[in-house]
């Protein structure tokens, strides 16, 4: 019953030592005695039923007088030491206070009892008391879900009979309807849709009597139930139902505060968490954080009794929220999920709470299914958990839960690694069909749609039967799911199913069908993006999109619709960049109405400030909960600022002031315009890989626009599978352990991942474990090759057999730097020739056939992590040497509305701000001298003068800026990637994206720091998140940046040579052509030529170099120096996980640079990291 059941049964022995026993006659007590007041109140509290208590208080109404408040507080202070009494005492004091407010008479007492306990607190006919008692017995007999059907029958009969007795008060009718509402919500036999709608009808009837003015507690209870009914509702729009659930819960919280009704308050927050976890409106990332906040708010109450059912229930839901969580690391969130579930199992055993025990076993199965580490074993644990849940959930007792577990079992069998694949897939189909017997489209439409989507996947994988028939059956299943998952009600699910459907159509070569489904998925994506909050919010939505725009472009190219293909791919590129360009290009002076213009400037300024605050890093010392609350506050502020901004933009357009304000239409003519403005013969090339092959979609910069400007070239072997094999190599033992791949090498995390993944007490033992595993799997490992090089090198011989735990951080850092340097070289040697043969050789030949004069690549997906312009072709020349080649995030990034600053704005160079990169200092000084030699204004700031303020000023005023310093890419939060300056100052990517740094008109930024062109591959890849792209988004025309940790000396040589090549030709040549010559020089120059070149540098810089640099002319090298071939060379920046004083050292053979005829920088590691982003 929804009433407070502990008031309907004996509460145990009295606790007041002054009361001898509960049978004492109250008439013998003196109403004027304070001592007897205490005894009377105690007697009242100890009466066994609510009705007896009400009658007693009506007979002793003087207990309500204000002067006894002190006594009532004393009783509470005395009794509250016993937790089982606290709730009863709290209700008692609330009831007394409510009765006082209502007038303090008998009628007031009666109304207060109705408010707190419902109509059953009044005197009832004997038959109705029997109904009440039967309800109590049903609750005692089993769980509410098990007795719901019996309660519905009992209560319906009581309501039919009560209609014939006009003497029974309306509040009793309302209470019966409220009880029936609760029963209908738990009913499992009747159609779920019908049961929930009947619950609504009962609730509405109860609300006619229980109003907020007369009976606030009963009103709030109905609102709480309505929230649950809206949460479970099947009829109507899901989005609207969930919003109504939130509104109902918030209405209930107006009455049910944590101080007066803590348990009800906690229950509501628990349910609010469920709603936020399912919410469609708003951004999912934010909603999940709000769900966690709600659960933690509930635990403020439930934590006082860590053995209670409600405590366990809330922890179960908190575990679900962490499993679904987008914020934070996936691995860490899943481990928190397991902590929550194991806490539930501490309370809920099969014997104590079987229903909740089975529920958490089901949830454990889902968590094991998604666990990242040890996938093979975890899938078996998931099956065991589901089977444990089925000990409780049977088709007869709990059909809905039974169906849920069967569906989850089907998902596991579909992905199971143990056993025969054929048998597992057939077992998955059996499980799903078990679930479909209960989850029919009419009864449980959402559950039905989920199963159909899962079946669609299984049929795409099925081995039994004809492949075509299975794929056609998959299409039928997906189409069935879409009958429920509509665009407006379920945009996330709608997008996901359409993506699945499109992939099946593509497998069948039905490109028209694939096109239609991809278009539908992208319509949903646009709807979801509107709900996103800030860069992270948009990124989280796009990350789930599975390259829909790229695959749509490929499908359109199969249909020979090249213009449409280019537009489709461009629409999916760098949403943030396109939005920022439109934002920056919106000139307030275009708004004629002065008041409206002033409002626009104001709301724009407010939005910029809100976005800056949203993206600002929170202090690291704050715990997770404090950080979450602060982040949600910032999100709310940003969301309001964005809503105000969007409203005003709509008003400006509606007033035609102007109607096209901030409108950035995209069509094939604009794409062609971008190619034309780069020069005659320039070609823009979208390069893409899909599951079915790759393609180049090209836009020629011909003066006459026509469909002939759009061309395509196929690369049949350029599949997602091929690209995945280059970026990440996993051990084929179902462990998900990584043994190679360019991404791990680029980020400099190979050694760190190796130490984490492999068992062994020493480095040598760990390497042996990796080697044995690779031999057993029959696989080669580039990471193992790098580690074997490490073990063979003399500086570390004495450390590899020492206990791993005894190695200092200094030693580990040097090992890491050495290993990762070798690892990157090996990966480049593996990947680049494959891409050259498969992609770049045929692409360049094709472009030359079409008389291309220059190329701008727009690499899609993971292709953007490769140094494509710098691949060496079969001719021996690089792509960039053959055709001047740059890279851009999107074609729209080339359509700048502002011109470049003039060269007279000068060159500013900053070097060695942290005083540990001597070649960086030399670079800044040399560029300063070369600029002056070319009669250009210049300034150089080195060491402590290389401040954040000076760099910001240079970015806003100079023609060219060279930031020769440490840079890092933050793999956990790309917005915190940064350039590091003196005094631990930084300029982060967040600042570059927040419209706070105005670099519009800046011709070129040289980021000769590490990882400045490294992309965020863990997020939405086509958003092109990198420090270089962030500067492009801020307004720079081009950025010269690196894709991996770069050698300090080699970088100095390359950048200085680049400036020498470009400055004399700056008026007519793009930077990428000069870069090609500089890279060709560096990869071929010998030591003797380097010495000669060094002597020809401008005098001022040449004089500085011998004192600045740990570098010796060849004639000064002694035999002793030559034999000591190990030499630590600084590297410009590494991941912020390492201590810079140690981890920025990389070891290489100094002997290579001591032979005059040797070209020391031939390896692509030294020269191919740099590319021009922009033009």
N, C-alpha and C positions, 0 to 999 in steps of 0.2 A: 504494500500500500504506500501511497505517496506521503501519508501522515507519518509522524515520528513514532515508529513502532515501539520504541522502548517505553513510551508512555502508556502502552496498552497491556503491559505485563508487569509483574512485580519487579522492583528494582534492586531487591536485596536488603541486607540489614541496614538499620539506621546508623548514622555516623555521629550524631550528637550525643555525647555521653550523658547529658542532663535529661534525656528522654528515656524513661525506663523501658517502655515498649510501645508498639504501635496501637495497642488497644486502649490507650488512655482516653478518658472521656473529655472531649474539648470543652464541654459545658462547665467543667469544674475549674477551668483556667480563667484568670482575671484579664479582661481585655485591656485594662489600664496598666498592666504590669509589663515592663520591657522584657523581663525574663520570660514571662508567659507568651509574649509575642514570638520570641524565638522558638518556643516549643510548638506554638500553633503553626508557624510557617513550616517547621520540620514535619509536623504531622501531615500538613497539606501536601508537601513534596513526596511523602512516602505512600500516599494512597495509590492503589494499583492501576486505576484506569483514568483516562482523561475526564470521563463524565463524572466520576466520583470527586476528582479534584475540583471540577467546575462547581459542583453542588456545594462542596465544602467552602470554597472561596465566596460563593454567593451568600452563604450563611455567616461568613466572617469578613464582610466587605471592609470593615475598619482596618484590615491588614493593608489596604491600599493607601492609607494616609501617608502623606509625604514624610512625616517624622520617623517612619519606620525604614526609610531607605538605608540608613546606616546599619540597621539590623540585617537587612537583606544582603548588603555587601559583606557583612561579617560572616553570614552563612556561606556565601560564595567563597570567601577566603578560606573558610574552614573546610569546605567540602571539595574544593577544586583540586586538592592534592590527589584525589582519585580520578583518573582520567575517564572512567566509565560514568562518572557523575557530572563531568563538566558540561556536556551538552544539555543535560536536563536542567542544570542550574542556570545555564545561559538562557534557555528558553523561558524558565520561570521568571527571571528578572525582566526579560523582554515583555512577557505577558502582563506582569504587574505594571510596568511602565505604560504599556499600551492602554490598559484598563484605566489608569489614572488620566491619560490624555483624553479618553473617551467620556469622562465624567465621573468615574469612580463609583457608579451605582451598579445594581445587579445587571441591568441591560448592557452596560459597558463591559462587565466581566464576560457576559455571554458573547458579545460581539468579538471580544479579544480572543476568546477560545475558538470561535469560528475562523477568525483570521489565521490563527496559528495551526489549528488541527482540522479545519474543515467542518462540514455539517454533521459529521459523526460525533462531534463533541456535544451535541444536544441530546436530549432524551429522545429515544427512538422507539417505535413499535417493536414488539418482541420479534416479529418475523425479520425486521431489518437488522436488529442486533444479531440475529442468527446469520444473516448474510455477511455482516461485518466479521463475525467470528470465523466463518468459513473462509473468507479472504485471508485472514491472519493465518489460518491453518495451511492454506495453499502456499503462502510465502514460506512457512516453516518447512513444508514438505519437500520443496525442490527449488531450483533456480527460477527466477521470474520468466525466463524464456520457456522453460519446460511447462509452466502452469498457465501460460498466457491464454491458451485456448479455453481452459476450464474457467478462467476468470471472465473471459468475454461472455461465455454462456451464462454464468452466475449474474453478472452485472446487467446484461440485457434483460434477463428475467426480472430483476429488481426494478429496473426503470419502467418496464411495462406495467408492473403491479403498482408502482408508486403513482402513476398517472391517475389511478382510480381513487387515491386518498388525497383530497384537497387540503387536509389538515397538516400535512407534512410540509415544513418550510422549504422555500426555493433553494436555500443553501444546501439542503440535503440532496436535492436534484443535482445541483452543481457538483457536489462531491462525487456522486455516482458517475457523472459524466467525466469527471477528471480521472477517476479510477479506470473507467472504461477506455479513455484515451490512452492511458499508460499500457493497458492490456493489448489494445489494437496495435500499438507500436512494436510490441514484442511478438505478435502473432506470426507464426511461420507456416501454418497450414493453408490459410486463405491466401488468395492472390495478394502479393506484396503491394501492388498498386492500390488495390481496393482497400486493404487494411489501413494504409497510411491515410487515404482520403477519409475513411471513417473516423480515424483519430482526429483529423482536422475538424470534422463536424462536431465531435464531442467537445473539443476544446473551445470552439466558437460558442456552443451552448453554455458551457461553464463560465465563459467570460461575460455573458449577459448578466450574471449575478455577482461574480467575483470581480469587481472593478478595482482599479488602483486606489480610488478614493476610499472605498468602504473596507476592502479586504486586501491590502497591499501584498501580504505574503502569499495568499492564494493566487492573486493575480500574477505575481512574479513566478510562482510555480508553474502556472499555465504557460507563461512566456518561455520558461525553460523547456517545457515539454514541446511547445511549438517549435523552438529552435531545433530540437531533436527530430521532430516530424519533417521540417523543411530539409534537414540534413539527409534524411532517408527517402525523401519524396522522389517518386519516379515520374509522375505526371508533371506537365509544365516544363519550362526551360530550366535546365540545371543551374546555369549561371544565376538566374533570378532567385531560385530556391535557396542557393547558398548565401546570397546577399541577405535574403529575408531571415535566414537562420542567424546570421551575425546580428542583424537588427533586433531579433527577438531576445537573443542572449544579452545584448547590451541593455535592452529594456528591463530585463530581469535584474541585472546588476544595479539598477537604480535603487532597488529595494534590498537585494541580497548582498550586503557588504561583508567584507572580511571580518569586521568587528562584531556584527550582530548575527550573521549566519555563515560562519566560516566554511562549514561543510558544503552547503549549497553553493557558496562562492567558488569553492574549489571544483565542484562538479561542473559548473558552468565554464570555468576556464579550461578544464579538461576537454569539454565538448567544443569550445571555441578553437582550441588547438586542432581538433579533427577537421573542423570546417576550413580553417586557414590552410591546412595541408591539402585539401581538395579544391580550394578556391580557384575559379576560372578568371574572375575579374582581377585586375592588378598583375603585378609581376610575380612569377612563381618563386624566384629566389627570395624576394621580400616576404612573400606569404609564408614560406617555410620558416623564416626567422621569426615571424610573428607567432607561428605555431609553437615554436620552442619557448618563446617568452610566455605564452599562455600556459603551457605545461609546467614550466618552472614556477609560475604564479600559483598554480594548483598545489604544487609540492611544498609551497610555504606552509600550507595547512596540513597536508597529508604527512609531511615529514615528522610531525609530532607523534605519529603512530606508524612506525615503519613495518608493522605486521598486518596492516589493514588491507582489505581488498582494494579500496580506492587508491591507496598508495601504489600498489602493484599495477593497477589498471593505468594510472597516469604514467608510470615508468615504461609500461609497454608502448604507450602512444608516443612517448618521448623517443623511444628507440626507433619507431617508424619514421619520425621526423628526421632524425639523424641519418637514417638510411637514404631518405629522399633528398637530403640537404645538398644544395649547390655551392653555397659559400664554404670556404675551407677546403682542405685536402680530402679526396675521396677515401683514401685508406684510413685516415684518422677518423672520419665520420663513421665509417663502418665499424671500426673498433669500438667507438662510443656506443653504437647500436648494440653490440654484443654485451657491453657492460650493463646497459639498461635491461636487456632481456634476462641476463643471469640474475639480476636483482629481482626481477619479477618471479623467477623460478624459486628464489629463496622463500618467497611468501606463498606462491600458488603451486601447490603440489597436486598430484593426481587425486589425492584423497581430500584435501581441504577445499580447493576451488577447481574442480575438474574442467569446467567450461573455460575459465581463464587460462588454466594450464595448457589446454589444447590450443587456445588462441595464440599463446606465446610460442608454442612449438611450431605452429604454422608460420609465424613471423620469423622465427629463427631459421626455418627452411628458406625463406626468401632472402634473408641476410647471408646465409651460407652460399646461396646461389649466386649472389653478387660479389662475394668476397674476392679481393684481388689476389691475395697471396694463397698459393696452394689450391688452385682451382679444381684439380682432379679430386682431391680428397674432400673438398668442401661440397662438391655436388653430391657425393655419397652421403655426407652428413645431412645435406638438405633432404634427401630421400628419407633418411632415418627419422628426421624431425617431422616430416609430413605423415609418415606412417604412425608415429607416436600420437599425433593429433587425431588421426582416424580411429584411435582406440576410444575416443570420446565422441567425436562427430560421426554419426551414422546417418544414413538416409532417413531413418525413422525418427530419431531424436532431434537432430539438428540439421535438417536438409540444406539450409542455406550455407552453413559453415562447411558441411560435407562437400558441397559443390565447389566452394572456394578452394578447399585443399586439393581436391581432384584436379582442378584447373592448374594449380601451382605444381602439382606432381607432373602433369603433362609438360609444363615448361621445362622442368629439370630433365625429364627423359629426352626431350628434344635436343638438349645440349650435352647429354651425358657422354663421358669419354670412356668409361669402363663398359665392357661388353660389346656385343655386335651393334654397329650403328643401325643396321636394318631393323633389328628387334627393338631397339630403344625408340625409334621413330614410330613403330607400330604401337608400342605400349603408350606412347604419348597420345596418339589418336584415341586409344581406348579410354584413357583418363579424361580427355576432353569430352568425349561422348557421354561418359558417366555424369560429368558436370552439366552437360546440355539437357539431360533429362529433367533437371531442376531449374537451371538458368535458361528458361525459355525467353523468347523475345517479348512476349506479353507480360510474363511474371517478373523477370529480372532483366530488363533490356540492357543495362550497362554491363552486367555480368555476361550476358549473351554476346554482346559486341566484343568484349575482351577475349572470349573464347574463340570467336570467329577470326579475330586478328591473329591469335596464336596458331590456330589451325592453318591459316594462310601460310605462315612461315613454315610449318611442318611439311605442308604439301610441296613447297619449293625445294625442300631437302630430301623428300621421300625417295627411297630406292625401289621399293616394291611398285610394280606397275609401270606404265609408259610415262616417260618424262613429260610429254606434251599434255597428257590427260591430267597429270598431277598439277602442272602449272595452271591449266584451265580451272581445276578445282580450287586452287589457291585464289584465283581471281574471283570466283564465286564467293569464297569465304570473306575476302576483303570487301567485296561489294555488300555483303550482308552486314558487316560491321559498320559500314558507312550509312546504312539505313538508320542507325542509332546515333553514331558520331557525326553530328551536323556541324557546319562551320561556326555558327554563332554560339551554340551550346557547348561544344567541346573542340575548340580550335586546335589544341595541342594534339589530341587524339586524331582529329580529322587530318591534320598535316601528316602525322606519323603513318596512318593507314594509307593515305594517298601516295606517300613515298614508297611504301611496300608494294602497292599496286603498280606503280610506275616501273619498279624494278622487274616485276614479273612480265609486264608488257614488253619491256626492253629485251628480256631473255627470249621472248617469243618473236623478237624483231618486229613487233607491232609498234612502230615508232609514233604513229598518230595517237594511239592509246597512251603510250608513255608520256607524250607531250601534254595531253589533257590532264593527266594525273599530276605531273610536275607543276603545271600551271595552278591547279587547285591547291597543291601543297604550299606554293609560294604566296597565294592569296592569304592563306591562314597565317603564314609566317609574317606577312606585313601587318596583319591584325595583332599578332603577338608582340611585334616590335613596338607598336604603339604603347603597349602596356609596360615595356621595359623602363628601368630607371637608370640613367647614366650609362657610361661605357660598359661597366661590368654587367649591368642588367641586359643590355642589348647583346653583349657577347654570349651570355648564358643562353639566350633564346636562339641565336644563330648557330651556336655549337651543336644544337640538337637537329639542325636542318639537313645534315648529311649531304652537303654539296648539291642541293636541289637545283640551284641556278646553273651550275656547271653541267649537270646531267641533262637539264632541259636544253641547254645550248647544244650539247652533243646530239640529242634526239632531233632537234631542228636541223642540224647539219646533215643528218641522215635523210631528212625530208627535203634537202637542198634549199632550205630557207636560210641563207647565210646572213642576211641582214638581221632577221629575227633572232638568229643564234647569237650574234654579237651583242644585240641589245639585251637578251636574256642573261648572258654571262656578265655583262657590265652591271646590270641591276643587282646582281649578287655580290659585287665587289665593293669592299670598303665603304659600308654604309655610313660609318662615322665620319670618314673623310668627305663624302658627298654632302652630308648634313652640315659639317663645319664650313665647307666652302660656300654653301648657300647662306649660312649664318653670317659669315664675314663679308659676303658680297652684298648683303642687304643694307643699302645706304639709307640712313634715316631721312636724308634730304629728298628722297623720292616721295615721302609722305607730305602731302600739301597741307593738310590740316595741322596747324601748329600744336593744338592741344593733344591730338592723337600722336603726333611726332614725339612730343615730350613724354607721353605715357610709354611709347615704344622704347625710348632711350632708358626710361626708368625700369621697365620690366626686363629689358635685355640685361641691364647691369645687375639686377637682382638674380636673374637666371645664371649669369656667369659666376656670381659669388656663391650661389647655391651649389653649382656644379663643382667649383673649386673645393668647397668644403666637403662635398660628397666623396671626391677622389683623394682627399688628403689622407695620408696614412695616420692611423690612430696610434697613440703611444703603445709601445710594446709591453710595458709593465702592467697594463690593464688586463684583468682576467676576461675570459670569453664572454661572460654574461654582461659585464659593463660595456665591452666593445660592441656587443650586439645591440644593446639599448641605444648607445650613441649612434651607431650606424642607422638604426631605424629612425631616430630623430632626424638625422641628416637626410635620409631618404624621403621622409614626409615633407621636409622643407623643400627639397628639390622638386618633388612631385607637384607641390602647390605652385612653385615658381614656374615650372614647365607648363602647367595647366593655364596659368594666367597669361603666359607668353603665347601659347597656342590660341587661346581665346581672342587675344588682341590681333594676332595675325589674321584670324578668320574675319574679324571686324574690319580690318584694313582692306581685305580683299572684297568683302561684301559691299564696302563703300566705294569700291573701285578707286582706291587711293594709294597705290595703283592696284588693279585687280590681279596683276601677276607678281605681287610682292612676295619674295622668297620662294617663288615657284621655279623649279629647276627641271624643266621637261627633258626627257631623254628620248632621243630618236636616232635613226641611222645617220641623219644629216649632221648632227652634233658630233657623233663619233668620227665621221669623215673630216669634219672641221679640225678636230684635234690632230689628225694625221697631216693635214695640209699645212697647218701652222708650223710644223716642224721641218718643213722644207720639201721641195720637189723630190719625189721618189721615196719619201719616207714611208715606212710600213709599220703599223701597229699589229702585234701578234698576240692573241690570247692562246696560251699553251695549256692544254688540259688533259687529264687522265681520268678515265671512268672504269667501271668494272668490265666494259665491253671493248675497250680500246681507247686510244688517244687521238687528239686532233689539234691542228693549228688553225684558228680562225683569224684570217688576216684582213686588215683594212688598208688599202693603198691610198696614199696621199695624192691622188690624181686631181688635176685642177677641175675637171668636169665630174660632178657627182652623179653616180648611177649605181645600179646594182652590181655592175662589173667591178666596182671598187672592193667588193667583199668576196674573198676566196677562202678555200679550205684545203688542208693537206692532212691525210690520215696517217696515224702511227698505230697500226694494229697491235703491236706488242706493248704499247704504253698503257698498261692497265693499272688499276689501283693495286692489284696484287704485286705487280713488278715494282712499283714505287715503294710500297710498304716494305718489300724485301731490302730496299736500299736504306730506308730511314731507320728501321729497327729489326734486328734479328733475334728471334726467340729460340730458346732451346726446345727441341721437339720432345719434351717429356711431360707435357701438360702442366709445367710448373710456372709458366709465364716468365721465367728468368731470362734476362736480356744478355746476349753474348756478343752483340755487335750492333752496328747501325750508325748512320751519320749524325742523327740528332743527338745521341748520347755523346758522340765525339765532339760535335760543335759546341755543346754546352760545357764541356770539360768535366763531365760527371762519371766518366768510365770507371776510374779507380774507386771512387766513392761507392758506386753501385756494386762493384765487384766485392768490396769489403762487406757490404750489407747482405749480399745474397748467398755467399758461399761460406760453408762451415770450415773451421780449421783454427788451430791455436797459433799458427804462424802464417806469414804471407806465403811461404813456400807450400805449406799444407793447403791453403785455400786455392792456390794456383793448381796444385795437383788434383784437387777435387773438381775444379772446372775442366781440367784437361781430361780426366776420366769420364766425366759426363758427356763431353763433346765426342769422345771416342765411341762411347756406348750409343750415342744418337747418330753417329756417322756424319757429324757436321764440322765444318770449319768455323773458327771464331777469330774475328779480327781483334777482339779484346784480349783473347788468350795470346795472340801473337805479340801484342804490345806488352803484356805482362812478362812473357818469356824474354823479351828484350830487356825489360827492367831487371829480371833476375840475373841476366848475363853481364850486367854492367857493374864494374868494379866498385863504384862508390857505395852501393847498397848491399854488397855481398855479405857483410857482417850483420846486417839487419834482418835479412829475409828468414833466418832460422830462429830469431829471437821471438819470445812470446809476443803475440800481437798486442796484448793489453799493456805491455811494457814500453812500446814504442812511443816516443814523444810526438807531439803534434808537429813539431818542426820537421822531423824525419818523414812522417806521413805526408806532409804537404809537399816535400820535395819528391817523394815517390809518386805522389799523385800527379804533379806537374810533368814529371818525366814520362810516366806511363801515358797520360792523356795526350801529350805532344806526339808520341809515337802512334797512339791509337788514331788520332786525327789524320796523320799522314797515311796510315794504312787504309783508312776508310776512303779518303780521297782517291787513292790509287785504285781502290775497288770500284767506286761508284762512277767516277767521272768518265772513264773509258766506255762504260756501258751506255751512259746517256749520250755520249758523243756518237757512238755507232747507231744507236736506235733512233735518236731524235735530232741532234744538232747538225750532223753531216747532211742528212736529207733536207732539213729545214733550210740551211744556208744555201745549198744548191738550188732549191726551189725558189728562194728569194732572189738569188742572182739571175735565175731565168726570167723573173718578172722585173728585172732591172732595178732592184731596190738599192737605194743610196744610203740608207740608215735604217736601224731597227729599234723599236721599243717593245720589249717583251712584257707581257702581263701574265706571269706564271700563276696558275691557279692551284689551290690546295697545297699539298706538300712539295710540289715542284718549285715553290718559291724559296725553299731552303738551299737549293743547289746553286753554285756559282755559274749559272748557264752562260753568261757573256764571256766567261773566261775559260771555257772548255777548249782544249786543243783539238783541232779538227785533223782529219786524215792528211791534209795538206801541210801540217806542221805549224800552222798559224792558228791563233785563237779565233773564236767567233768575233770578238770585238776588234781584232786586228783586220779581219776580213771585211766586216761591215760594222761601222760604229754602232754599238749596242748599249742601250740602257735598260733599266727595269723600272716599272711604275706599279703602284698598287691598283690603279684603275685608269681608264682613258680619261675620265672626268678630271683626274688630278692634273692633267695637262692644260685644261681649259681655264687658265688663270685670267682674272679680270684686271690684274694690275701688272704693270711693266717692271722689269728689273731695275734696281738702282744703278746709277752710272758707276763705271770703274773709279771715278773720282771720289766715291765714298770710301775707297781704300780697303786695305787688307788688315785684319787684326788676327794675331796668332797668340795663343796661350799655350805654355808648355811646362811640363813637369811640376804641377801644382803641389804634389805630395812629396816631391824631392826624392824620388826613387826611380825615375826614368830619365837618365842622362841623355839618351838619344832624343827623347821628347823635348827636352830643353833645347838641344841642338836644332831640332826641326823648327821650332818657333823662331829662333834667331836667324836661321838660314832663310826661311820664308820672308822674314822681315827684310833681310838684305836683298833678296831677289826682287821683292816688290819695289824697293827703292831703286834698284838697278833698272827696273822697267818704268821708272818715273811715276810710281803710284804711291799715294799716301799709305803709310803702314805704321803699325804699332805692335810691339811684342811684349808680353807680360809672362814672366817666368817665375817659378817657385812661389813664394808667398805673395807675389803680385798678381798671380793668376787666380783672381777671386771670382766668386759668383756674380757680384755686381758688375765687374768688367765684362764678363762673358755675356750677361744679359744686355748690357749697353751695346756691345759689339753686334749682337744678333739683331738689334733693332735699328742700327745705323750703318753698318759696314756693307761693302759690296761682297766681300769674301771673308769668311771666318774659319780659322783652323783651330780646332780644340784638340790639342795633342796631350791627352791625359788618360787616366784610367776610366773605363766605362764598364758597366755591368748590366746584365739582363736578369731580372728577378723572375725566376721560373714559377714562383708561387703567386706573385701579383705583378703582372707586366706593367702596371701603372707606376710601380716603384722602381722600375729600371731607371738608371741615372748615369749622368756624367759626374765624376767626382773631382772636386776642386780643392783648393787649399783650405786649411782649418776645418776639415771634414764637411765642407759645404757641398751641396749637391744641386743639380737641376734634374728633376724627375720627368718622366714621360707624362705624368699626370699634369704637371705645370704646362707642358707644351700643348696638351690637348684642351686645356681649360680656357682658352682665349685670353690668357693673362700675359703671354709672350707674343708680341707682334713682330713677326719676321717677314711680313709681306714685302716683296721686292728684293729680298736677299738672293743674290745670284747663285751662290754656292756655299754650302757648309761642308767643311772637311772634318769628319769625325774620325780622326786617326787614333781611335781607342778601340778596345775589344768589343765584339758582340753588338756593335751599334746598328747593324743591319740584321741581326739575329731575330727571327720571328717567334711569336708566342704560338707554339704548336699544340699546346694543351687546350687552347680556347678555340674561338672561331677563326680558322686559319685564313680565310679570305678577307678578314678585317685588316690583315697586314700590320699587326701590332709590332712596331719596332721603334727604336729611338729615331732612326732615319725617317721613317714614315710619319712619325709624330711631328718632326720639323717640317716635313712637306705639308702636312695638314695645317700647320701654323702659318704657312705662306711662303716658305722657301721654294725657289725654282728647282733646285737640285741639291742632292746630298751625296757626298762621297763617303761611304761607310763600309765597315767590315762585318763578315758573317761569322767569325770565330776569333778566339784569342790570338792576337798577332804578335809576332816577334818584334821587339822594340827597334833593333837596328835595321831590320829589313823594312819596317814601316817608314823609318826615317828616310832611307834611300828611295823608296817608292814615291813618297809624297814630295820630296824635294825634286826628284826627276819629273814628276807630274807637273809641278809648278813651272819648272824650266821649259817643259814642252808647251804648256797651255798659255802662259801669259803673253808670249809674242803673237799668238794666234787668237787671242780671246775675243776679238771683234767679229770673227767669222766662223769659229770652230766650237762645237759643243765640248764640254769637259770629257765626255766619254772617249772621244778620239785621242785626246792627249793621254788619257789613262791607258789606252791600249798600247801606245808607244812606250810609256813608262814601264808597263808590265813586261812588254817584250824585251826591253832593255834589262830589267832586273833578272829575268829568268835566263838570260844568256850572258850577262856580263861576267868576266873573269876577275879574279883578285887583282891581277895586274892592271886591268882596265879600271877597276874601282879606285885604285890608288891614283891613277892618272886623273880620273874624274874629280876626285877629292881635291886635288891640287888646283883645279880650275874653278873651284867655287869662289864666290865673292870674297875678297880679302877679309872683311870684318868677321864673317862667319868662319872662314877657314882658320883664322888665328885662334878662335875660341875653341875649335874642336879638339886639338890635342890635350888641352887641359880639362875639357869637359868629359871626354869619352874614354872608356876602357878599351881602347883600340890602338893597335900599333902598326906603323908602316912595315911593309914586308921585310925590309932590310934590317929592321930592329929586332926581329923574332929570333930568339936564341934556341939552340937545340933543347935546352931544358923546358922552355915554354912549349915547344912543339911536342915534346913527349908527354907533357901534362895536358892531354887533349880534352879534359872535362872542364867546361867553363860555364858558370851560371849566367844566363842572359835574361834580363827582365822582360816580362810580357805585359802588355798594356791591358790590364784588367782581367779579372776572372769572376766567377760567380761569387756573390757576396757570402756564400757559405764558408769561404776560406779566410783565414787571417792574411791580410795583404802582405805583411812583412815577410811571410814565408811562401804563401801560395802563389805569388806572382813571379816565382822563379821557374824557369824552364831550363833543362840541361840539354846541351847538344855538343857534338864533337867540334872542338875548336880546330882540330887538325884539318878539317875540310876547307877552312879559309886560309890555310897557310901555304898551299901550293899555288904559285902565280897563275898557272894555266887552268885551275879549277874554277868552274862557275858555281859558287856556293849556294845560290838561291834558285836552282832549277826546279826543286820540288814545288808543286802548286800550293803547298801549305804557306809558303812565304809571300806569294804575290797574288794568288787568285781570290783571297778573301774579300778584296775591295771591289765594289761595283758602284756605279752611279745610279742613284734612285732619282728619277725625274729626267730632265733633259738639259 
